Each structure stands twice: as C-alpha cells, then as structure tokens.
C-alpha cells in the first residue's frame, strides 16, 4: 500500500492533480465518506476536500481552522459522524489529512 501511495506522490504533477489518485489509494485501505487535505505553504493554508469518485473542491470560507502547534492526531466523534486526523510533515506539522465517515468510528486497525 505505501509503495503505491509513494508512486503517486513521486509523479511530477501539481498537487491538485494528484489528489484523485492519492484519494483512490487511501480509500483502498480505509473506508471514508470524504477526505480533506490541509497543507501549509509559505505560511498560507491550502485545502481541498474530495469525496470518493469526485473532484477536489475548495472548502468554504471559514471551514478550515489554521494549523497550530497543538494539532490533534487521532480519531474522534464529530457532529454528523466520525473523523480521523493524520498530521503530515517531517519534524514539524506541515499539514493534515482528515477522513470522515458517518457509518462507524475509526479504530486503530483503520
């Protein structure tokens, strides 16, 4: 699984164009109704939300909180379902991947 995700990320394409392939690979491992990628780029936050089989969309104004040093990493219950957050970056947090689903909570096995 990690090999395929790494192969997708090594492609010389703009990040926005990689999200469809990356989302497909992630959804082969864990079931989710939607994903959101939040990446920090030179102090600005770049976010895209995507549903399985759909195109990446920019979240609405005010929907995405800024990255902080106290970012949550793990699974939790949110309004309307469940959420899992994976922090991205080496050494310091440079982004987060958020998976959401309504059906069942995320577990350590997901």
C-alpha positions as a Markdown table, in Angstrom:
| # | Residue | x | y | z |
|---|---|---|---|---|
| 1 | Unk | 0.0 | 0.0 | 0.0 |
| 2 | Unk | 2.7 | 2.5 | 1.0 |
| 3 | Unk | 4.6 | 1.7 | -2.2 |
| 4 | Unk | 1.6 | 2.7 | -4.4 |
| 5 | Unk | 1.0 | 5.9 | -2.4 |
| 6 | Unk | 4.7 | 6.8 | -2.8 |
| 7 | Unk | 4.5 | 6.1 | -6.5 |
| 8 | Unk | 1.6 | 8.5 | -6.8 |
| 9 | Unk | 3.4 | 11.2 | -4.8 |
| 10 | Unk | 6.6 | 10.9 | -6.9 |
| 11 | Unk | 4.7 | 11.9 | -10.1 |
| 12 | Unk | 5.8 | 15.3 | -11.4 |
| 13 | Unk | 2.4 | 16.9 | -11.3 |
| 14 | Unk | 0.7 | 19.7 | -9.4 |
| 15 | Unk | -0.6 | 18.6 | -6.0 |
| 16 | Unk | -4.2 | 19.4 | -7.1 |
| 17 | Unk | -3.9 | 16.9 | -10.0 |
| 18 | Unk | -2.5 | 14.1 | -7.7 |
| 19 | Unk | -5.4 | 14.2 | -5.2 |
| 20 | Unk | -7.7 | 11.9 | -7.2 |
| 21 | Unk | -5.1 | 9.1 | -7.5 |
| 22 | Unk | -4.0 | 9.6 | -3.9 |
| 23 | Unk | -7.5 | 9.5 | -2.6 |
| 24 | Unk | -8.2 | 6.3 | -4.5 |
| 25 | Unk | -5.2 | 4.6 | -2.9 |
| 26 | Unk | -6.1 | 5.8 | 0.6 |
| 27 | Unk | -9.7 | 4.6 | 0.2 |
| 28 | Unk | -8.4 | 1.1 | -0.7 |
| 29 | Unk | -7.0 | 0.9 | 2.8 |
| 30 | Unk | -9.7 | 2.7 | 4.9 |
| 31 | Unk | -13.3 | 3.5 | 4.2 |
| 32 | Unk | -14.3 | 7.1 | 4.4 |
| 33 | Unk | -17.2 | 9.3 | 3.0 |
| 34 | Unk | -14.9 | 12.3 | 2.4 |
| 35 | Unk | -11.3 | 13.4 | 2.8 |
| 36 | Unk | -9.8 | 16.8 | 3.3 |
| 37 | Unk | -6.1 | 17.7 | 2.7 |
| 38 | Unk | -4.8 | 20.8 | 4.5 |
| 39 | Unk | -1.3 | 21.8 | 3.6 |
| 40 | Unk | 0.7 | 24.8 | 4.8 |
| 41 | Unk | 2.6 | 26.5 | 2.0 |
| 42 | Unk | 4.8 | 29.5 | 2.9 |
| 43 | Unk | 2.5 | 30.5 | 5.8 |
| 44 | Unk | -0.7 | 30.0 | 3.9 |
| 45 | Unk | -3.1 | 27.1 | 4.2 |
| 46 | Unk | -4.0 | 25.2 | 1.0 |
| 47 | Unk | -7.1 | 23.0 | 1.5 |
| 48 | Unk | -9.1 | 20.7 | -0.8 |
| 49 | Unk | -12.0 | 18.4 | 0.1 |
| 50 | Unk | -12.8 | 15.3 | -2.0 |
| 51 | Unk | -15.4 | 12.6 | -2.0 |
| 52 | Unk | -14.8 | 9.2 | -3.5 |
| 53 | Unk | -15.2 | 9.4 | -7.2 |
| 54 | Unk | -15.4 | 13.2 | -7.2 |
| 55 | Unk | -13.2 | 16.1 | -8.0 |
| 56 | Unk | -11.3 | 18.1 | -5.3 |
| 57 | Unk | -13.2 | 21.1 | -4.1 |
| 58 | Unk | -12.1 | 24.2 | -2.1 |
| 59 | Unk | -13.8 | 24.2 | 1.3 |
| 60 | Unk | -16.0 | 27.2 | 2.1 |
| 61 | Unk | -14.6 | 30.3 | 3.7 |
| 62 | Unk | -14.1 | 29.7 | 7.5 |
| 63 | Unk | -14.5 | 25.9 | 7.3 |
| 64 | Unk | -10.8 | 25.1 | 7.8 |
| 65 | Unk | -9.0 | 26.1 | 11.0 |
| 66 | Unk | -5.4 | 27.1 | 10.8 |
| 67 | Unk | -2.7 | 24.6 | 11.7 |
| 68 | Unk | -1.4 | 25.1 | 15.3 |
| 69 | Unk | 1.3 | 23.5 | 17.4 |
| 70 | Unk | -1.4 | 21.7 | 19.4 |
| 71 | Unk | -2.9 | 19.8 | 16.5 |
| 72 | Unk | -5.0 | 16.8 | 17.3 |
| 73 | Unk | -3.8 | 13.5 | 15.8 |
| 74 | Unk | -6.2 | 10.5 | 16.0 |
| 75 | Unk | -9.9 | 9.6 | 15.9 |
| 76 | Unk | -12.8 | 11.4 | 17.4 |
| 77 | Unk | -16.6 | 11.8 | 17.2 |
| 78 | Unk | -17.8 | 14.9 | 15.5 |
| 79 | Unk | -21.2 | 16.3 | 14.6 |
| 80 | Unk | -22.7 | 14.0 | 12.0 |
| 81 | Unk | -20.3 | 11.2 | 12.3 |
| 82 | Unk | -16.7 | 10.3 | 12.9 |
| 83 | Unk | -13.3 | 11.8 | 12.0 |
| 84 | Unk | -9.7 | 10.6 | 11.8 |
| 85 | Unk | -6.9 | 13.1 | 11.6 |
| 86 | Unk | -3.3 | 12.3 | 10.4 |
| 87 | Unk | -0.7 | 15.0 | 10.8 |
| 88 | Unk | 1.6 | 15.5 | 7.8 |
| 89 | Unk | 5.2 | 16.6 | 7.9 |
| 90 | Unk | 8.7 | 15.6 | 9.0 |
| 91 | Unk | 9.8 | 17.2 | 12.3 |
| 92 | Unk | 7.1 | 19.9 | 12.3 |
| 93 | Unk | 3.5 | 19.8 | 11.2 |
| 94 | Unk | 3.1 | 21.0 | 7.6 |
| 95 | Unk | -0.4 | 19.7 | 7.1 |
| 96 | Unk | -3.1 | 17.3 | 8.0 |
| 97 | Unk | -5.3 | 14.6 | 6.3 |
| 98 | Unk | -8.8 | 14.4 | 7.6 |
| 99 | Unk | -11.0 | 11.4 | 6.9 |
| 100 | Unk | -14.7 | 11.5 | 7.7 |
| 101 | Unk | -17.5 | 8.9 | 7.7 |
| 102 | Unk | -21.0 | 8.6 | 9.1 |
| 103 | Unk | -21.2 | 4.8 | 9.5 |
| 104 | Unk | -18.8 | 3.8 | 12.2 |
| 105 | Unk | -16.0 | 5.2 | 14.4 |
| 106 | Unk | -12.4 | 4.9 | 13.2 |
| 107 | Unk | -10.3 | 2.3 | 15.0 |
| 108 | Unk | -6.6 | 1.6 | 15.4 |
| 109 | Unk | -7.0 | -1.1 | 12.7 |
| 110 | Unk | -8.1 | 1.6 | 10.2 |
